[in-house]
Amino acid sequence: MAILIDDPRWPAHGRVWAHLVSDSNLGELHEFARAHDIPVRGFDLDHYDVPEQIHAQLVAAGAEHVSGHELVRRLIASGLRVTARERRAQT
């Protein structure tokens, strides 16, 4: 079980964001997010969006820094990935 974080490279709202995921279960992801004061509003069905300002802090706390490709590959392998089609159906 691991918490994974990719590079902050997604611009929005005047910041650059990274993705934080679990490679095994959402409970683990939510627990890690709570422990590091990541707001629930940052959760997007299978990941948290986190600003680059806390990236190093999350890695120091145990999040495994991986490439975006590796993050998606492991998220898919976990069975937790929410596809674009599923995401659109949620709205």
PAZAPA-4460 file (N, C-alpha, C; in steps of 0.05 Angstrom, whole numbers, plus 32768, in hexadecimal, padded with zeros to 4 digits):
% residues 91
    n_x    n_y    n_z   ca_x   ca_y   ca_z    c_x    c_y    c_z   seq   type   mol
   8011   7FE8   8000   8000   8000   8000   8012   8019   8000     1      M     A
   800A   802C   7FEF   801A   8044   7FED   8009   805C   7FE5     2      A     A
   8011   8073   7FEF   8005   808C   7FE6   8019   8097   7FD1     3      I     A
   800E   809E   7FBA   801F   80A8   7FA4   8018   80C5   7F9E     4      L     A
   802D   80D4   7F95   8029   80EF   7F8D   8039   80F4   7F73     5      I     A
   802D   8101   7F60   803C   8108   7F47   8047   8124   7F48     6      D     A
   8053   812C   7F33   805F   8147   7F31   8049   815C   7F30     7      D     A
   804C   8173   7F3E   8039   8188   7F3B   803C   8195   7F20     8      P     A
   8028   8191   7F0E   802A   819C   7EF3   8010   81A4   7EE7     9      R     A
   7FFB   81A4   7EF8   7FE0   81A9   7EEE   7FD7   81C5   7EF8    10      W     A
   7FD7   81D9   7EE7   7FCF   81F4   7EF0   7FB1   81F8   7EF3    11      P     A
   7FA9   8205   7F09   7F8D   820C   7F0E   7F8C   821E   7F26    12      A     A
   7F7A   8231   7F24   7F75   8243   7F3B   7F8E   8252   7F44    13      H     A
   7FA0   8259   7F32   7FB8   8268   7F39   7FCE   8258   7F46    14      G     A
   7FCB   823E   7F46   7FDF   822C   7F52   7FE5   8215   7F3E    15      R     A
   7FF9   8205   7F46   7FFF   81ED   7F37   7FFB   81D6   7F4A    16      V     A
   7FEE   81C0   7F3F   7FE4   81AB   7F50   7FF1   8190   7F49    17      W     A
   7FF2   817E   7F5D   7FFA   8162   7F59   7FE3   8151   7F61    18      A     A
   7FE5   8137   7F5B   7FD0   8124   7F62   7FDB   8111   7F78    19      H     A
   7FCA   810C   7F8B   7FD1   80FA   7FA2   7FBD   80E3   7FA1    20      L     A
   7FC7   80CA   7F9F   7FB6   80B2   7F9D   7FC0   809C   7FB0    21      V     A
   7FB0   8088   7FB3   7FB8   806F   7FC1   7FB9   8059   7FAC    22      S     A
   7FCC   8047   7FAF   7FCD   8030   7F9D   7FBE   8018   7FA7    23      D     A
   7FAE   801C   7FBD   7FA0   8005   7FC8   7F83   800B   7FD1    24      S     A
   7F7F   8022   7FE0   7F63   8027   7FE9   7F5F   8044   7FEF    25      N     A
   7F47   804D   7FEC   7F41   8069   7FF1   7F42   8071   800F    26      L     A
   7F3C   805E   8020   7F3E   8063   803D   7F5A   806C   8044    27      G     A
   7F6E   805F   803A   7F8A   8066   803F   7F90   8082   8034    28      E     A
   7F85   8088   801D   7F89   80A3   8011   7F7C   80B9   8022    29      L     A
   7F63   80B4   802A   7F55   80C8   803A   7F63   80CC   8055    30      H     A
   7F6D   80B7   8061   7F7B   80B9   807B   7F95   80C9   8078    31      E     A
   7FA4   80C5   8062   7FBC   80D4   805D   7FB5   80F1   8059    32      F     A
   7FA0   80F6   8049   7F98   8112   8044   7F90   8120   805E    33      A     A
   7F80   8113   806E   7F78   811F   8088   7F90   8125   8099    34      R     A
   7FA3   8113   809A   7FBA   8117   80AB   7FCB   812E   80A3    35      A     A
   7FC8   8137   808A   7FD8   814D   807F   7FC7   8165   8077    36      H     A
   7FAF   8166   8083   7F9E   817E   8080   7F97   8184   8063    37      D     A
   7F94   8170   8053   7F8C   8174   8037   7F6D   8175   8037    38      I     A
   7F61   818B   802E   7F44   818D   802F   7F35   8178   801F    39      P     A
   7F1F   816F   8029   7F0E   815C   801B   7F06   8166   8000    40      V     A
   7F03   8180   7FFD   7EFB   818C   7FE3   7F10   8186   7FCD    41      R     A
   7F28   817E   7FD5   7F3D   8178   7FC2   7F3B   815C   7FB7    42      G     A
   7F27   814C   7FC1   7F24   8130   7FB8   7F13   8130   7F9E    43      F     A
   7F1D   8121   7F8A   7F0F   811F   7F71   7F0B   8102   7F68    44      D     A
   7EFB   80F4   7F77   7EF2   80D9   7F72   7F07   80C3   7F75    45      L     A
   7F20   80C8   7F6C   7F35   80B4   7F70   7F50   80C0   7F78    46      D     A
   7F50   80DA   7F7C   7F69   80E8   7F83   7F63   8102   7F91    47      H     A
   7F78   810C   7F9E   7F77   8127   7FA9   7F88   8139   7F97    48      Y     A
   7F7F   8151   7F92   7F90   8165   7F85   7F9E   8174   7F9C    49      D     A
   7FB9   8175   7F9B   7FC8   8183   7FB0   7FDA   8198   7FA3    50      V     A
   7FDD   81AF   7FAF   7FED   81C4   7FA4   800B   81BF   7FA7    51      P     A
   801A   81C9   7F94   8037   81C4   7F94   8044   81CE   7FAE    52      E     A
   8038   81E1   7FBC   8044   81EB   7FD5   8047   81D6   7FEB    53      Q     A
   8037   81C1   7FEA   8039   81AC   7FFE   8044   8191   7FF3    54      I     A
   804C   8191   7FDA   8057   8179   7FCE   806E   816D   7FDE    55      H     A
   8082   817D   7FE3   809A   8172   7FF2   8092   8169   800E    56      A     A
   8080   8176   801B   8076   816E   8036   8069   8153   8034    57      Q     A
   8059   814E   8020   804B   8134   801D   805F   811D   8017    58      L     A
   8073   8123   8006   8088   810F   8001   8097   8109   801A    59      V     A
   809E   811E   802A   80AD   811A   8043   809C   8109   8057    60      A     A
   8081   810B   8054   806F   80FD   8066   806A   80E0   805D    61      A     A
   8075   80D9   8046   8073   80BD   803E   8066   80B8   8023    62      G     A
   805B   80CD   8016   8050   80C9   7FFB   8067   80C3   7FE8    63      A     A
   8063   80AF   7FD7   8077   80A6   7FC4   8075   80B8   7FAA    64      E     A
   808A   80C6   7FA4   808A   80D7   7F8C   808E   80C6   7F74    65      H     A
   807B   80C7   7F61   807D   80B7   7F48   8075   80C9   7F31    66      V     A
   807B   80C0   7F19   8073   80CF   7F01   8055   80CE   7EFE    67      S     A
   804A   80DF   7EEE   802D   80DF   7EE9   8025   80C4   7EDC    68      G     A
   8036   80BA   7ECA   8030   80A0   7EBD   802F   808A   7ED1    69      H     A
   8042   8089   7EE3   8043   8074   7EF7   802B   8077   7F0A    70      E     A
   8024   808F   7F12   800D   8093   7F23   7FF4   8088   7F17    71      L     A
   7FEF   808E   7EFD   7FD7   8084   7EF0   7FD8   8066   7EED    72      V     A
   7FEF   805B   7EE5   7FF2   803E   7EE2   7FEB   8030   7EFC    73      R     A
   7FF5   803A   7F13   7FF0   802C   7F2C   7FD4   8031   7F36    74      R     A
   7FC8   8048   7F2F   7FAD   804D   7F37   7F9A   803A   7F27    75      L     A
   7F9F   8036   7F0E   7F8F   8023   7EFE   7F92   8007   7F09    76      I     A
   7FAB   7FFF   7F0F   7FB0   7FE4   7F1A   7FA2   7FE0   7F34    77      A     A
   7F9E   7FF5   7F44   7F90   7FF2   7F5E   7F72   7FEE   7F5B    78      S     A
   7F67   7FF4   7F44   7F4A   7FF2   7F40   7F3C   800B   7F4A    79      G     A
   7F4A   801F   7F53   7F3E   8038   7F5D   7F3A   804E   7F48    80      L     A
   7F46   804B   7F31   7F45   805F   7F1C   7F28   8065   7F14    81      R     A
   7F21   807F   7F13   7F07   8088   7F09   7F0D   8093   7EED    82      V     A
   7F01   8087   7ED9   7F05   8090   7EBD   7EF7   80AA   7EB8    83      T     A
   7EFF   80B7   7EA2   7EF2   80D0   7E9A   7ED4   80CC   7E96    84      A     A
   7ECD   80B6   7E8A   7EB0   80B0   7E86   7EA1   80AD   7EA0    85      R     A
   7EAD   809F   7EB3   7EA1   809C   7ECE   7EA0   80B7   7EDC    86      E     A
   7EB5   80C7   7ED9   7EB6   80E2   7EE5   7E9F   80F3   7EDB    87      R     A
   7E9B   80F3   7EC0   7E85   8103   7EB4   7E6A   80F9   7EBE    88      R     A
   7E67   80E0   7EC2   7E4D   80D5   7ECC   7E47   80DD   7EE8    89      A     A
   7E5C   80E4   7EF8   7E58   80ED   7F14   7E4D   8109   7F16    90      Q     A
   7E50   8119   7F00   7E47   8135   7F01   7E2C   8139   7EF6    91      T     A
***
